[in-house]
């Protein structure tokens, strides 16, 4: 039985929230391929892709509502994580010190992500709508990339400063931008690569059965 547009939209919203939470939970893992980067970069760009797909089909208000839902979801996870690390560990608890160490760091990262997410995603929804009006609904690839690339820069700057500024003496303003620029450029590359996926996503969503 063909999926309705509503069902497909619900799937995309679920993917949006899952990608958002995954990016935050995995964000403490730093990988190295040419340069250092958080593995959360594989999940987080999906959130921008999903909001652009939904805004293209359903409009700005629906996309903004999804951003609100993501913010509340992230806030909930932040609260649960804070409670989990504050509760005393049982004697039979597995690796309590490692748990505290990993998720204690995650609190600052999740707080940084929460603030960066709210600002950058709101900008992305606004910018996509701005370029949609300017292009009269044409050039989807341009609207997607123009909104996402700037929003990712905003997200990266806010996140990096809140999450890592002064965690060690060397993490000064100059060093922060040494971290920010290659990380943002990697995000730009990922954003450019997702161009075929926004066309595919919009096509798939619009082909949904009414209802």
N, C-alpha and C positions, 0 to 999 in steps of 0.2 A: 504494500500500500504506500503510495507516494507521501512523503512528509509535507505537512503544511508549512507556510511561511513562518507561522508562530512557532512550530516545533523546531524548525531550522534556526530561528532566532534564539530560542532557548538553548540549543546546542552551542551556539556561538557565545552566548553569555556564560555558560558553564566553562567553556574553553578559556574565556577571558579571565574568570576568577581563578581557575586552576593554574594558568600561566602566571598570574600575579602572585599567588601563594608560593608556587614552585620557585619562582625567581628569588623570593625573599628567603625561603628555607635553604636554598642551595647557594645563596649569595656569599656565604662565608668561605666557600671553596674557591681558591685562587689557582687557576691553571696557567700554564706557560706554553704558548705557541708563538714564537717570535718575540712577544712581550707578554707581561702578566695581565690577566683579566679574570673577572668573576664569571663563573660558569652560569650565573643567572642571566647572562646576556643571551643565552639560547632560548630562554622562555619569555623574558620581558618584552621584546619587540612584538611578540604575538598580540599583546594587549593593544598596541597602536593599530595593528592590522585589523583586529576585530572591530574596534570602534569606528574605523574608517569605512569598513564594509557595511556596518549597521547604519551609520550616518548617511551613506550613499543611498541606501534603500529606504530607511525609515525616517530619516531626518535628524536634525541636530538635537532635538529634545530627547529622543530615545537614546541617542549616544551619550548624552550628558547624564541621563538616569543610570546608565550602566556604569559610568564613572563613579557616581554616588554609591552604587551597590558595591563596587570594588573597594572604595574607601572604607565603607562599613565592614566589609569582610576582612580587610587588612587590619582595621582597628580591633576587631574581635580576636584575630589571631595574635595580635600584639598583647592583648589583655590576658588571653589564655597562656601565652608563653611566659609572661611576667608572673602569673600565679604559679605556673609549674616550677619555675626556678626558685620561687620563694618558699614553697612547701618543703618541710624537712624530709630528707630521704629515709626510707625504711632500711633496716639493716640488711635485708636481702635485695636491695636495689642494685641493678647492674650499672656499673661505671658511673656513680653519682658525680664524681669530680669532672669527668669528661663531659657529662651532660650539662653541668653548670657552666663549664668553660665555653662550650660551643654555643649554647642557647643564651648565655649571658652576653656574649658578643653580638648575637643575633638581635637582641633588644635594641641596641643602638642602630644597627643596620636597618631593622624594620621601622624604627622611628624616622630615620633618614628617608627610607623608601616611602613611607606614608606621606610625608610632607612633599617630597619630590614628585610623587605620583599625583597627588591632588592638583598641584600647580601645573605640571607638564601635560597631564591628560586634559585638563580644562582648556589649556592653550591649544592642544591638538584639535579638540572638538571645534573650538572657535575658529582656528586657522583653516581647517578643512572647509568649514562653511563659508569663510571669507573668500577662499580661492574658488569655491564652487560658484559663488555669485559673480566673481570677476570673470570666470571662464564660461559663464552661462551653462554650467553643467557639463562642459566638455573637458577633455584632457585629464581623465581620472588619474593617470600615472603622475602628472605634474602636481595635482592637488594632494595626492597621497604622500609623495616624497617631500614637497615643500612644507607641508604641515608637520610631518614626522621628523624630518631632519632637524628643524629648529626646536621642536618639542623635546627631542632626545638630547640636544645640547643643554636645554634648560634643566632637564631631569638629571643629566650627568653632573653638572656643576653643583646643583643643590644637594644631590645625594652624596657626592664625594666630600664636600665641605662638612656636612653634618655628620657623616659616618666616620671620616678619617682625619679631619683637621686636628692637628696637635695630639694625635694618639702616640706619637713619638716626637722628639725634638726636630727631626728632619722633615716632618709633615707640615711645613710652612706654606705660605701662599704660592710661592714659586714652584715648590715640589708638587703641590696639588694640581697645578696645571700641566705639569709633566705627566701626571697620572691621567688627567682628564682628556687631553687631546687625543692620544692614541686610542683610548677607550671609546671616545665619541666617534672617531673615524671608523672604528670597527662597527659601531652601531649604524653609521651612515652606509657602510657596505652592506650590512644585513638588511637595512631599509630598502636599498636599491634592489637587492635580490628578491625581496618579497613582492615586487611589482606584478609579476604574473599571477601571484596568489590573490591579490586584491581583485583583479579582473575575474579570476576563477570563482572567488568567494561571492562577489556581487552577482555573477551569472547564476551560481548555484542557489543563492538565496532568492533571487527573483523568480526562479523556476519553481518555487514551492507552490503547492496547492493553496488556494485561498482558504482562510479559516483559522 
